[in-house]
């Protein structure tokens, strides 16, 4: 079964020991952007003026996570940033549960700082993560021409600030430049590209807004 872009992003955003890289807010927003991106790539969404709306036809994705995401935002046209924010809520929990159910990850209880209860999700089947990383590395490091989903994944890795985490041993300046190039690249049909660019820009904006809010709260 083909993995969702959001699932690939989540696998790359977690260390093999099951703990997450980076800031949780950025990852959650990027997952919302990944779901929005997948719906656009599959033809379920279109951009009308500066809003994203459900495409005509009334069809529903077979994947339950995507079906739920479409239901969440298809009631009325919304700004891309609003779509990303809405889809980010609970996305990580649902995606992790699906990866555990499919045997890709396992779930373990742990204590954060020896006190607070938490969860970690170690890799049980390394194949899906290695495949996603292999395709991404071919595009980012080796300069291969990516397919649509790999290019979209690269843009989301960039938006979430995960380039250094995913490619720790590579030239960071080159990685950053290539991720940006792929995020802006001419690799999809015009209608899809318009939706994907809107989703990518909205993901960056949502991450920036969330970080600003967190900084303001901690400073107050």
MOBELNOR-V489859 format. One record per helix or strand of 2 or more residues. SS is the DSSP state (@ for helix, = for strand). FROM is the first residue (numbers start at 1). TO is the last residue. If there is no record, write none. Layout:
# MOBELNOR-V489859
ss = [SS SS]
from = [FROM FROM]
to = [TO TO]
This chain:
# MOBELNOR-V489859
ss = [@ @ = = @ = @ @ = = @ @ @ @ @]
from = [5 24 45 51 64 78 80 91 108 116 127 148 163 172 190]
to = [13 41 48 54 73 79 88 101 112 120 140 159 166 183 219]
